[in-house]
Amino acid sequence: MNCYELETLLEDIGLETIDINKENKARFIYNKGTISKLPVSILNLLAALGNALLPHRTKPNTVADFGQAFLGRKITEKVMSPGLSGVYAAHAHELGFQAVFPALAEYLNTHNWLPGFAFRKKEKKQKPLTSGTHSFSGGMAALTTGLASFLKADILYEADAEIHLNKYDNVIVCTPAYAVSNVIK
């Protein structure tokens, strides 16, 4: 979790998290029929490190652009893309760099040396009470059910989105993305 704002939201809607087995921290990547913790060679890692230390003038549009420019093709294809696809359900070339890494994208707009990002002055945030992977006793569906219950007075079901888009500053349309174009003109 590692996010104070999320902890506050969960407290507001009355959801308690349960810890996932702390001993099972290992993460694996499936690549070409095998599962490994790191599907690249030491030489690929050294090349990525060397590439990351060099200044770059490129301003990446996608996560793949960033990975290939700053870390190299192998690391991007075999580590970044599979890792992020597990979180965002999309490949690195489909993910907007600004959307996935907003602080890094902002930094690279004015700087061209990646290691400097680690030493920048960071905004002070309230520390979360917990960190790591969590779930809910009712599974992830408990989150959407809890949110719907908490917001029930403000939710309009089967409402005409066109009318409400003109009336309110914030409208959430809960429908598959391909169907939104039919709802919103």
N, C-alpha and C positions, 0 to 999 in steps of 0.2 A: 504494500500500500504506500507507505512513505509519503503521505500527503495530508497535512493538517486540515485543509479545506474539505477533503473527502471524509476525514474522520468526523468533522463537524456536521457535514450533511447526513452521514449515517446516524449520528447521535440525534439529530433533529427529526429524522423519520423513524427512529426507534429500532434500527437494525444493529444487531451485534455481530461482529465478525468472529470467525473461528480460524485459528492458525492451521496452516497446512503443515504437515510433518517437516519440522526444521532440518532433520537429517538428510532429507532428499532435496538438496540444493543444486545438485548437478543438472546441467542443461545439455542437451544433445541436439545435433543437427543431422538429419537424414540426407545423404548425398550419394548418388550412384549406387544404390542398393546396400549401403552400409550406414551405420549410426556411429557418430564420433563426437567427442567434445569439441574438437577443433579440426575441421576438414581441410586445413591448409598446412603447408610445410613451414618449417622454421625460416627457410629462405623467403617465402611469401611474407611472413611476419616482419622479417628484417627489411625487406623491400618496402613494405607498407610504412614502417617506422621512418625509414629514410625519406620516403615521399611526403609523409606528414610533417617532417621537419623543414621542408622546403617552402619558401613563400609561394603563394599562388595568386594569380590575378583573376582567375575564373570565379564567377558568381553562379553557383549551382541553382538550377530550377527544380530538379528532382533529387531525391535521396541517392539515386544511382549516379547522377552527375557529381554529387559531392563525393561519394565513395570512390568512384573511378579517378577523380582528380586528386583527392587527398590521400587515399589508401591503396588504390590500385584495383584492377579488374577482378583479380582472384578473391581478394577479401570482400569486395562488393558482392560478387556472385555467390560465394560459398559461405559467407558469414552474415553480412548485413541483410541481404535480401531474404534469406530463409528466416533469420531471427525476427525481422520486422513483419514478415508475412504471417507469423504466428500471432502477432499483436494486432496488425491492421488488416489482415486478410487481403493483402495486395503486394505486388512485387515492388522492389525499390524504384524501378523506372516509372511506376504508376503513382508514387507517393510524392507530394509536394514537399520540398525541403523546408520551406518556411513553416508549413503546417506541422511537420513532425518534429523539427528541431528549431523552434522559434528563437530561442536565445542565441544559439550558434549562428543562425542565419543573420540575425541582427549584428552580431559581432563581425561576421565576415563581410558585411556591407561596408564596414569602415576599416577593416584590417585584412591582411593577407597572410598572416602567419598563424597557423592552427594552434601550436602549443601556447600561444599567448592567451587563448580562451580559458585555459585552466588557471591562469594567474590574474584574470580580470577582477575588478571589484564587483562583488556580488551583492544583490539586494538582500537585506536581512529578512528572512521569513521565519515564521513561528515553526518550531520543530514539531514534527509529528510524534505522537505518543508511541506508535508502533511502526515497524517496518517489515518488509518481506511480503510473502504471498499469503493472502487470506481468502476466505470464502464465507458463505452464509449457511446456516443450518438448513435452509430450504433451497440451497443452490443459488446460482446467479439469478434465477427467476424471482427470488426474494427481493432483489434490488428494484426491479421494475414494478413488482407488486407493491412494495413499500412506498415507492415514489408516487404511484397512482393513488394509493390510499391517502398519503400525506397531502397530495394536491387535488383531491377529488372535487372540492368546491370550485376549483379553477379549470377543470378539464371539461371540454365540450366534445362529446363523441358525435361522429358523423356530421360534423359541422361543415358549412361551406367555407373552405379556406380562402377563397377570393374575397369574401366579405370581411373576414377577420384580418386579413393581411392589410387592408386599408384602415382598419379600426384600431389595431394594436401595434405596439412597437415590436413585440416578440410573439411569434407564432411557431409552435412546433408541429410539424406535420409528420405523423407516424405512419408511414407507408413505404413500401419498397422504393428505392431510388428511381427505378425505371418508370414508376407510376406517378411520380411527382410532377413530371412535365405535363401530364394530363390534368393535374389538379391546379397548378399554378401557371399562368400564362405570362 
